[in-house]
Amino acid sequence: MSRISVRGFAVASATAVTTVGAVVGVASGSEQQGSADSVEATAADSTILADIPTGQNVQAQTASLTQQADTQSAAAASDAKKSAEAAARKQAAKDAQAKKDAADEKAKKEAEEKAKKEHEEKEKETSRSGGHDDVSNLSVKGSYTVAEVKAMAQQIVPADQFQCFSNIVNHESTWNYKAVNASSGAYGLVQALPGSKMSSVGADWQTNPATQIKWGLSYMNTTYHSPCGAWAFWQANNYY
């Protein structure tokens, strides 16, 4: 609303009253003069009341409230944005950690599988090359009993292949590391033919059961893949 100006309206009204009095005639000049003065005074008072900018106060208050609402809305939007950004950063960090953990777990499993595979390959290679080579605790003697020779074999031949190896040796030489085949000249525990073949493992092949066992195991692995493979062939053919 626009501010209403009453001053001009009051003055115009007082002038109109004075004009009417002049036409009709002034019966009592002082009384009518007093009335005119009173009207002007009243008009002046009305002007003072009308100067109060009531409409502007309402507009100012409304504008202030609107500004406050806009400010609060902007602040709320800013807070919401900050919260969303913080949540996004937190989720990103969580996702990154999860990916890292997954990658670490995958690398760990791959390392374990690789180590396992290498161990299995090493075991196979050991078996192919003659089993467990560590027989340093076997002292070299002038002669060995059957029990001592079997103990050597148990240290050299893989446990899952020992029985098959033992079956062959038992049939070939009855665990006599100095056994000689009168017909062919085959020699030793596994009846190598000729016996000198075992020199590829050690020069003491004629007197050391450990040397004969290692050569025999290597021969079985190379020719029949394992002592059990050799034993299967022996059962079918009575030789290997």
ABEGO torsion letter per residue (X at the ends): XBBBBAAAAAAAAAAAAAAAAAAAEBABAAAAAAAAAAAAAAAAAAAAAAABBAAAAAAAAAAAAAAAAAAAAAAAAAAAAAAAAAAAAAAAAAAAAAAAAAAAAAAAAAAAAAAAAAAAAAAAAAAAAGEBABAAABBBBABBBAAAAAAAAAAABBAAAAAAAAAAAAAAAGGBAABBBAAAGBBEAAGBOBAAAAAAABAAAAABAAAAAAAAAAAAAAAAGBAAAAAAAAAAAGBX
